[in-house]
Amino acid sequence: MRLVDGNNLLHRVADRPSYGVHPVRETFTRFFSPPETTIIVWDGPYANKRRQEIFPGYKEKRRPKEESKYKFFEIVKGVLRFTPTIQVEIAGWEADDIIGTLINRWYKKYDLVVETNDGDYWQHSDKCRLPLVTKKWHGMTAEDCILYKSLVGDAKDGIPGLRGFGIKSWDLFEKPARDRLRLAIKTEDLSTFMTIEGWPPKVRTSQQMFKDICLYWKLNHWWEVPEKEIDDAMVVGKPNLAAAEIFMEQYLI
C-alpha cells in the first residue's frame, strides 16, 4: 500500500520542469493504473490551527500557496476522481497526522510505502518505507528524528528548538542522555529530566527548558486522528479516461 503526502507531491511536481507534459496530465497518467492501493492525503482547511493554538508561531511564516498553484492543486484533486486512488482531506487536520494515524493503524497488516521527501516522516521509519526522504535522516532512529527536531529546531515549521543547541550539540549529546530525555518527555517527569547527565557543554537545564522541549516534541510528533473521521472522509475514485479528458479539456490541459 502506498500513502502519498499530496501537498508534498504537488509542490514537487509543480516546481520541476515538465518537459512538454502538463503536470496535471503527468499526475493523472501516473495514478490512472497504480500498481498498488494508493491513498493520497491532503492538508485540510485550517490544518495548522490545532498546533497554532498551543504555539502561535507554528508555520506562521509560511507563505500561502500562490493563486496559480492553489488552482493547480484543485484541478489535480478533481482529475484524480477519475483514477482508482483514494483521496482523504479533513478540515482541521494536517496530512502528517492523517498519514501517521494510518501508519499506526496498518503497519502490521500491510507493507507500507510513504511517498514524501519531508523529513518529519522519518519518525515512522520503523513502521514503513520512506524512499524519498534524504540520507540526512538515514542514520537516525525514528525517535531520534523527533528529538533532534525538538532540540535543534525546524525552521520550516517555525519550531525554534533550544537556543544555542545546534547540530554540533546534537553530535555531543550522549545516547544514554537522549534515552533518558525521551523517557522524561513521555512521562512528563521533571525529576527524571533534572537528573540527566551527558548534556553537551554549556547546556544548563531548567524547568522552563523542560517545558519548551515537551512543547516542541508535541509539535513535531504526529497527532492521532479519530479513525471514523478518516474513514468518512475517504473518497474512492472511479477510473474513467473519457471523463478525465473532458475534465482536463476545460482547463486546456
Residue pairs with C-beta under 8 A, 6 or more apart in sequence:
1 36
1 37
1 38
1 39
1 106
1 110
1 111
1 112
1 113
2 34
2 36
2 37
2 38
2 39
2 112
2 113
2 114
2 115
3 39
3 41
3 99
3 102
3 103
3 112
3 113
3 114
3 115
3 128
4 38
4 39
4 40
4 41
4 114
4 115
4 116
5 41
5 95
5 96
5 99
5 114
5 115
5 116
5 118
5 121
6 40
6 41
6 42
6 43
6 77
6 87
6 95
7 42
7 43
7 73
7 95
8 95
8 115
8 116
8 117
8 118
9 27
9 40
9 115
9 116
10 23
10 27
10 69
10 72
10 73
10 76
11 69
12 117
13 23
13 26
13 27
14 23
14 69
14 72
18 26
22 253
23 72
23 76
24 72
24 75
24 76
24 79
24 248
24 251
24 253
25 248
25 253
27 76
27 79
27 80
28 76
28 79
28 80
28 82
28 83
28 244
28 248
31 38
31 40
31 80
31 83
31 84
31 85
32 82
32 83
32 84
32 239
32 241
32 244
33 84
33 239
34 83
34 84
34 85
36 113
37 86
38 84
38 85
38 86
39 85
39 86
39 87
39 88
39 102
39 234
40 80
40 85
40 86
40 87
40 88
41 87
41 88
41 89
41 95
41 98
41 99
41 102
42 73
42 77
42 87
42 88
42 89
42 95
43 89
43 93
43 94
43 95
44 89
44 90
44 91
44 92
44 93
44 94
45 91
45 92
46 91
46 92
47 92
47 93
47 94
47 95
48 58
48 59
48 94
49 92
50 92
50 93
50 223
51 58
51 59
51 219
52 58
52 59
52 60
54 215
54 218
54 219
55 159
55 215
55 219
57 158
57 159
57 160
58 157
58 158
58 159
58 219
59 157
59 158
60 158
61 158
62 156
62 158
64 70
65 73
75 248
75 251
75 253
77 87
77 89
78 247
79 244
79 247
79 248
80 87
80 237
81 87
81 235
81 237
81 238
82 237
82 238
82 239
82 240
82 241
82 243
82 244
82 247
83 237
83 239
83 244
84 236
84 237
84 238
84 239
85 237
86 234
86 235
86 236
86 237
87 234
87 235
87 237
88 98
88 230
88 233
88 234
88 235
89 233
90 98
90 225
90 229
90 230
90 233
93 225
93 229
96 118
96 120
96 121
96 222
97 222
97 223
97 224
97 225
98 225
98 230
99 114
99 121
99 222
100 123
100 124
100 222
100 223
100 224
101 222
101 224
101 225
101 227
101 230
102 230
103 112
103 114
103 124
103 127
103 128
104 127
104 224
105 227
106 112
107 127
107 128
111 129
112 127
112 128
112 129
113 128
113 129
113 130
113 131
114 121
114 124
114 128
114 129
114 130
115 131
115 132
116 130
116 132
116 133
117 132
117 133
117 134
118 133
119 133
119 134
119 136
119 137
119 145
120 145
120 149
120 154
120 157
120 220
121 130
121 133
122 130
122 133
122 137
122 140
122 142
122 145
123 142
123 143
123 145
123 146
123 220
123 221
123 222
124 130
124 142
124 222
125 133
125 137
125 141
125 142
125 145
126 141
126 142
127 142
137 145
140 148
143 182
144 178
146 217
146 220
146 221
147 178
147 181
147 182
147 217
148 170
149 159
149 161
149 216
149 220
150 159
150 161
150 185
150 213
150 216
150 217
150 220
151 161
151 162
151 165
151 169
151 170
151 173
151 213
151 216
152 161
152 162
152 165
152 166
152 167
152 169
152 170
153 159
153 160
153 161
153 162
153 165
153 216
154 161
154 220
157 219
157 220
159 216
159 219
159 220
160 216
161 216
162 203
162 209
162 212
162 213
164 202
165 200
165 203
168 200
169 200
169 203
172 200
172 201
173 198
173 199
173 200
174 198
176 198
177 196
177 197
177 198
177 199
180 192
180 193
180 195
180 196
181 193
181 196
181 213
183 189
183 192
184 190
184 192
184 193
184 196
184 210
185 193
185 213
185 214
185 217
188 214
190 207
190 210
193 205
193 210
194 205
194 210
196 205
199 205
